[in-house]
Amino acid sequence: MLTVDRVTVTYDRTPAVRDASLEIADGEVLALLGPSGSGKSTLLRAIAGLEPATGAVRWDGDDLAGVPVHRRGFGLVFQDGQLFPHRDVAGNIAFGPRMQGTPPADRERRVAELLDLVGLAGYERRPVTELSGGEAQRVALARALAPRPRLLLLDEPLSGLDAELRESLALDLVGVLRRAKTTTLLVTHDQEEAFTLADRLAVLDDGHVRQSGDVVDVWRAPADERVARFLGVTTVLSGELVDGRVSCPFGSVDLPWAPAGAASSTGAAASTGAASTGTGSRGSGSSGAAVTVGLRPHALRVAADGVPGEVVTRARRRDHTRVTVDVSASVPGVSTVDAVAAMSETVRPGDEVRLALDPDGVAIVG
Ligand code: ADP
């Protein structure tokens, strides 16, 4: 188990990572997610031992302060695999085991096993200079796994690849990590990648770990508005939660997962004024809790029934249409909101549409 305890990394007197704490249990994949420049790579490098830091990095309770990078038993993969150009694929993968003194026959077996794992069986003798970007990253992963690291550190391992390859390789990587059962820290700025690959998330912002937890829990209940917006929430509203049903100006939906704690804190931060205009709101909040509701674009769908508004902009996406809708006439205090329409729906700027609430896109913030 990895424990990062109040780690701070400072460059030129400016802290890039501030008091960061997190834990990764054995066999777990934790994604360190955050915008560019939030300190993700710096924290990964501090964990690897590549960056001087204050605070402690521990493995199973042992402080690694005096342990150099190559003795930590960690495997590293960076954005551009950084393979040894003069060795072939097998030579790259066998490097770690060779350093560990593994006999040649066992090394060969290990190389074949790993090539199989990453879907490149038979690639032993290929020069690495002739590999595609995706193949090179698979070899980099196999090389990192070859010495059986106790922790795998992946720094944006897919971001050098084009979108389509990135998506398919992310899915392959899930399989590899599950089968290898290697404890992993993945640094990424890409939410989709984090959601595809990780069991848990830690959201880093301006060097601080703002929130960590189960991927789905963080997605559904971001700690604050900043985290929510980073996780795709584009509309933030006051609402009310009663018995797992949340009401906001766009209607009411059941959220069986809604945080139990919120239901007992009557009249907390958010005003219930806006919520009571919601179609399904139950009275004036006698037993309800004021909550902040975060809506991702797909929480609001163009439908036959719902809150009326006028389409302002439209953009086609691969499998839906994104629209911004002016709802100022129907929802006091809100101007435009992001919403989605089915591809089959013809929506144009100027059209009057109705927006229905979809529980899948709804988050409870804070
Ligand atoms: P991320 O991985 O989230 O994009 P980084 O960890 O690379 O962020 O960077 C965090 C901050 O630290 C940034 O402001 C960056 O400019 C700064 N930084 C990173 N590496 C160095 C360095 N070697 N020297 C000085 N500043 C650095």
Boltz pocket constraint, residues with backbone or C-beta under 6 A from the ligand:
constraints:
  - pocket:
      binder: B
      contacts: [[A, 11], [A, 12], [A, 16], [A, 34], [A, 35], [A, 36], [A, 37], [A, 38], [A, 39], [A, 40], [A, 41], [A, 42], [A, 43]]
      max_distance: 6.0
